[in-house]
């Protein structure tokens, strides 16, 4: 029995398409903003809850890890609930999580609230991406995806800036109190105006796949975060891990291998949680790897920089937030322009300079961080943001566009889930490397050296993206049609559905 394909959305007019995309884009911006909004608050939370950096960074890592676990299930959720009910579930979870976070009495409750928030965020991203790919013609996807990139890329970049302003005004709880009414209004508007553009269908959720994904992704990030050992960077020793990090990483590796084998088996005679046949398309594979590396650089940098600016250069949370705003704005303002350029010149002329620029900028961070002040950091952050802007829109558009429509939901889930894992792993590893180099109770110079080495690790990863971005090509049309560029065709003859 063939696996259920995504049901075409019965939206036929440009006005309906615009309404659907606007509602989903605004809601997605609100939820993704929270992915990095806690980064600027980490130094204050470390003091208030008396936790080390290796523990405090779980406010971001747990958020991304939850997204990585939930995103693979979104294809099944959308088929079972259709668009309107899926939206209600996503924004409902996010609103509940925000409410709990605003009143959290302990650090553990705050992390739990972030997990609930992340579950809602995880559902929104594939819902937006899959709907866009279904509704928007190929010729207009670059422009539309450029606008959507304001959500995917700019919201995480703007998180520290927004939180910096709120933290200057008062307690860290303002971060959630300010977001709560916006989330509630977005939920109300969506339920009132969002048409149910999908149809419900039967689809089986493979519990074993969910369990393997949870153990694999969770164990990987847990193991990487444990590399920091007892170096919290605050003068207080980090708590002993419940499970040995090396053991957790080993179990995770086994679980991930089993997960891959399970998905390949289900693709032959069932409903795979994530259809890995998307990787038989060369352009998608190149976009996938490059996107993951770019997202790791983005998320890691926006957690390393606030720590260095506040603990190393002595800036306040407001000053740190204001310093990071220009980079976020640059990425946002360039999104639509890069989308239009993609429609005109294709992916490779944009992604190659973007990958090279990302690598060079991270290299400059590595060399200059211990020796320069805040204004040089500002310039480098803007350059990094411009480079990432050249990557994200073309990679999303060309990567998903190289797939047949039956794989849109799976491709979007693969991109979304894996970039969260890479972001979480990058964050955990960056903090661990920084803490290992800086040692316990570091001086300003020791902490700067730790940040420097962490950026060096990110530079090496970025250099890989310079190679993988060369695999990305621009699809001329739907890959299932004739006349498609050779690089957009599957790498083998495995059918897409």
Long-range contacts (C-beta under 8 A, 24 or more apart in sequence): 2-497, 3-267, 3-270, 3-271, 3-272, 3-275, 3-497, 4-79, 4-201, 4-202, 4-203, 4-271, 5-405, 5-406, 5-497, 6-75, 6-78, 6-79, 6-130, 6-134, 6-405, 6-406, 6-408, 6-409, 7-79, 7-198, 7-199, 7-201, 8-134, 9-83, 9-131, 9-134, 9-135, 9-197, 9-198, 10-197, 10-199, 11-135, 11-195, 11-197, 16-195, 16-197, 17-135, 17-136, 19-193, 19-194, 19-195, 20-83, 20-131, 20-135, 20-194, 20-195, 20-197, 21-128, 21-131, 21-132, 21-135, 21-136, 21-144, 21-148, 23-87, 23-189, 23-190, 23-193, 23-194, 24-87, 24-124, 24-127, 24-128, 24-131, 24-194, 25-128, 25-147, 25-148, 25-150, 25-151, 26-186, 27-87, 27-90, 27-91, 27-124, 27-186, 27-187, 27-190, 28-124, 28-125, 28-128, 28-151, 28-155, 29-150, 29-151, 29-155, 30-94, 30-179, 30-182, 30-183, 30-186, 31-90, 31-91, 31-94, 31-117, 31-120, 31-121, 31-124, 31-183, 32-121, 32-124, 32-125, 32-151, 32-152, 32-155, 32-156, 33-155, 33-156, 33-158, 33-159, 33-162, 33-179, 34-63, 34-94, 34-98, 34-117, 34-121, 34-159, 34-179, 35-60, 35-63, 35-64, 35-67, 35-118, 35-121, 35-155, 35-156, 35-159, 35-299, 36-60, 36-156, 36-157, 36-159, 36-160, 36-299, 36-302, 36-303, 37-159, 37-160, 37-162, 37-163, 37-175, 37-179, 38-63, 38-114, 38-159, 38-163, 38-175, 39-159, 39-160, 39-163, 39-302, 39-303, 39-306, 40-159, 40-160, 40-161, 40-163, 40-164, 40-167, 40-306, 40-317, 40-320, 40-321, 41-163, 41-167, 41-172, 41-175, 41-317, 42-303, 42-306, 42-307, 43-306, 43-307, 43-310, 43-311, 43-317, 44-167, 44-172, 44-317, 45-107, 45-110, 45-172, 46-234, 48-172, 49-106, 49-107, 50-236, 51-107, 51-232, 52-231, 52-232, 52-233, 52-234, 52-236, 52-237, 52-238, 52-435, 53-228, 53-232, 53-233, 53-234, 53-307, 53-431, 53-434, 53-435, 54-225, 54-228, 54-231, 54-232, 54-233, 54-238, 54-431, 54-432, 54-435, 55-107, 55-232, 55-238, 55-239, 57-225, 57-303, 57-427, 57-428, 57-431, 58-111, 58-225, 59-110, 59-111, 59-114, 60-299, 60-303, 60-424, 60-427, 61-221, 61-225, 61-424, 61-427, 61-428, 62-111, 62-114, 62-115, 62-118, 63-114, 63-115, 63-117, 63-118, 63-121, 64-118, 64-221, 64-299, 64-420, 64-421, 64-423, 64-424, 64-427, 65-118, 65-217, 65-218, 65-221, 65-420, 65-421, 65-424, 66-114, 66-115, 66-118, 66-119, 66-122, 67-118, 67-119, 67-121, 67-122, 67-125, 67-416, 67-417, 67-420, 68-122, 68-213, 68-217, 68-417, 68-418, 68-420, 68-421, 68-424, 69-122, 69-210, 69-213, 69-214, 69-217, 69-218, 69-417, 70-118, 70-119, 70-122, 70-123, 71-122, 71-123, 71-125, 71-126, 71-413, 71-416, 71-417, 71-420, 72-209, 72-210, 72-213, 72-273, 72-274, 72-413, 72-417, 73-205, 73-210, 73-273, 74-122, 74-123, 74-125, 74-126, 74-127, 74-409, 74-413, 74-416, 75-126, 75-203, 75-273, 75-274, 75-409, 75-410, 75-413, 76-203, 76-204, 76-205, 76-271, 76-273, 77-123, 78-126, 78-127, 78-130, 78-198, 78-409, 79-200, 79-201, 79-202, 79-203, 80-200, 80-201, 80-202, 80-203, 81-200, 82-196, 82-197, 82-198, 82-199, 82-200, 83-127, 83-131, 83-194, 83-195, 83-196, 83-197, 83-198, 84-190, 84-191, 84-194, 84-195, 84-196, 84-197, 84-198, 85-196, 85-200, 86-123, 86-127, 86-198, 87-124, 87-127, 87-190, 87-191, 87-194, 88-187, 88-190, 88-191, 89-120, 89-123, 90-120, 90-121, 90-123, 90-124, 90-127, 91-120, 91-124, 91-183, 91-186, 91-187, 91-190, 92-120, 92-187, 93-117, 93-119, 93-120, 93-123, 94-120, 94-121, 94-124, 94-183, 95-120, 95-180, 95-183, 95-184, 95-187, 98-176, 98-179, 98-180, 98-183, 99-176, 99-180, 101-176, 102-173, 102-176, 102-177, 102-180, 103-173, 122-416, 122-420, 125-152, 125-412, 125-416, 126-409, 126-412, 126-413, 126-416, 129-396, 129-400, 129-408, 129-412, 129-415, 129-416, 130-408, 130-409, 130-412, 131-197, 133-400, 133-401, 133-405, 133-408, 133-412, 134-405, 134-408, 138-401, 138-475, 138-477, 138-478, 139-343, 140-343, 141-343, 141-397, 141-401, 142-339, 142-340, 142-341, 142-342, 142-343, 142-393, 142-394, 142-397, 143-336, 143-339, 143-340, 143-343, 144-339, 145-339, 145-342, 145-393, 145-396, 145-397, 146-335, 146-336, 146-337, 146-338, 146-339, 146-340, 146-342, 146-393, 147-335, 147-336, 147-339, 148-396, 149-335, 149-338, 149-339, 149-389, 149-392, 149-393, 149-396, 150-332, 150-335, 150-336, 152-392, 152-396, 153-298, 153-331, 153-332, 153-335, 153-388, 153-389, 153-392, 153-393, 154-328, 154-331, 154-332, 154-335, 156-298, 156-299, 156-302, 157-298, 157-302, 157-324, 157-327, 157-328, 157-331, 157-332, 157-385, 157-388, 158-325, 158-328, 158-329, 158-332, 159-302, 160-302, 160-305, 160-306, 160-320, 160-321, 160-324, 161-321, 161-322, 161-324, 161-325, 161-328, 162-321, 163-317, 163-321, 164-306, 164-317, 164-318, 164-319, 164-320, 164-321, 164-322, 164-324, 165-318, 165-321, 165-322, 167-317, 167-318, 167-321, 168-316, 168-317, 168-318, 168-321, 203-271, 204-270, 204-271, 205-271, 205-273, 206-262, 206-266, 206-270, 206-271, 206-272, 206-273, 208-262, 209-259, 209-262, 209-263, 209-266, 209-272, 209-273, 209-274, 210-273, 212-255, 212-256, 212-258, 212-259, 212-262, 213-255, 213-259, 213-273, 213-274, 215-251, 215-252, 215-255, 216-252, 216-253, 216-255, 216-256, 216-258, 216-259, 217-252, 217-256, 217-417, 217-421, 218-252, 219-248, 219-249, 219-251, 219-252, 219-255, 220-249, 220-252, 220-253, 220-256, 220-421, 220-425, 221-421, 221-424, 221-425, 221-428, 222-248, 222-249, 222-252, 223-247, 223-248, 223-249, 223-250, 223-252, 224-249, 224-425, 224-428, 224-429, 224-432, 225-428, 225-431, 225-432, 226-432, 227-428, 227-429, 227-432, 227-433, 227-436, 228-431, 228-432, 228-435, 228-436, 229-432, 229-435, 229-436, 230-440, 231-435, 231-436, 231-438, 231-439, 231-440, 232-435, 232-440, 233-434, 233-435, 233-438, 233-440, 233-441, 233-442, 233-447, 233-450, 234-441, 235-440, 235-441, 237-440, 272-410, 274-410, 274-413, 274-414, 274-417, 275-407, 275-410, 275-497, 276-414, 277-407, 277-490, 277-494, 277-495, 277-496, 278-403, 278-407, 278-410, 278-411, 278-414, 280-490, 280-491, 280-492, 280-494, 281-402, 281-403, 281-479, 281-488, 281-489, 281-490, 281-491, 282-402, 282-471, 282-473, 282-487, 282-488, 282-491, 283-398, 283-399, 283-402, 283-471, 283-472, 283-473, 283-475, 283-487, 283-488, 284-399, 284-400, 284-402, 284-403, 284-411, 285-471, 285-491, 286-399, 286-468, 286-469, 286-470, 286-471, 286-472, 287-395, 287-396, 287-398, 287-399, 287-402, 287-415, 287-471, 287-472, 288-399, 288-414, 288-415, 288-418, 289-464, 289-465, 289-468, 290-351, 290-355, 290-391, 290-395, 290-465, 290-468, 290-469, 290-472, 291-391, 291-392, 291-395, 291-396, 291-399, 291-415, 291-419, 292-418, 292-419, 292-421, 292-422, 293-422, 293-461, 293-462, 293-464, 293-465, 293-468, 294-354, 294-355, 294-358, 294-388, 294-391, 294-392, 294-395, 294-462, 294-465, 295-419, 295-420, 295-422, 295-423, 295-426, 296-422, 296-423, 296-425, 296-426, 296-458, 296-461, 297-358, 297-362, 297-384, 297-388, 297-426, 297-458, 297-461, 297-462, 298-388, 298-423, 299-423, 299-424, 299-426, 299-427, 300-423, 300-426, 300-427, 300-429, 300-430, 300-454, 300-458, 301-362, 301-365, 301-381, 301-384, 301-455, 301-458, 303-427, 303-430, 303-431, 304-430, 304-431, 304-434, 304-451, 304-454, 304-455, 305-377, 305-381, 307-434, 307-447, 307-451, 308-369, 308-377, 308-447, 308-448, 308-451, 309-374, 309-377, 311-444, 311-447, 312-444, 312-447, 312-448, 312-451, 313-373, 313-374, 313-377, 315-374, 319-374, 323-374, 323-377, 323-378, 323-381, 324-381, 326-378, 326-381, 326-382, 327-378, 327-381, 327-382, 327-384, 327-385, 328-385, 330-382, 330-385, 330-386, 330-389, 331-385, 331-386, 331-388, 331-389, 334-386, 334-389, 334-390, 335-389, 335-392, 335-393, 338-389, 338-390, 338-393, 338-394, 339-393, 339-397, 342-393, 342-394, 342-397, 342-398, 342-474, 346-394, 346-398, 346-473, 346-474, 347-394, 347-395, 347-397, 347-398, 347-472, 347-473, 347-474, 348-469, 348-470, 348-472, 348-473, 348-474, 350-390, 350-391, 350-393, 350-394, 351-390, 351-391, 351-394, 351-395, 351-398, 351-469, 351-472, 352-466, 352-469, 352-470, 353-387, 353-390, 354-387, 354-388, 354-389, 354-390, 354-391, 354-394, 354-469, 355-387, 355-391, 355-462, 355-465, 355-466, 355-469, 356-387, 356-466, 357-383, 357-384, 357-386, 357-387, 357-390, 358-384, 358-387, 358-388, 358-391, 358-462, 358-465, 359-459, 359-462, 359-463, 359-465, 359-466, 361-387, 362-455, 362-458, 362-459, 362-462, 363-459, 365-452, 365-455, 365-458, 365-459, 366-452, 366-453, 366-455, 366-456, 366-459, 369-448, 369-451, 369-452, 369-455, 370-445, 370-448, 370-449, 370-451, 370-452, 391-465, 391-469, 394-472, 395-469, 395-472, 398-472, 398-473, 398-474, 398-475, 399-472, 401-474, 401-475, 401-479, 402-473, 402-475, 402-479, 402-488, 403-479, 403-496, 404-478, 404-479, 404-480, 404-496, 404-497, 405-478, 405-480, 406-496, 406-497, 407-496, 407-497, 426-458, 426-461, 429-457, 430-454, 430-457, 430-458, 433-457
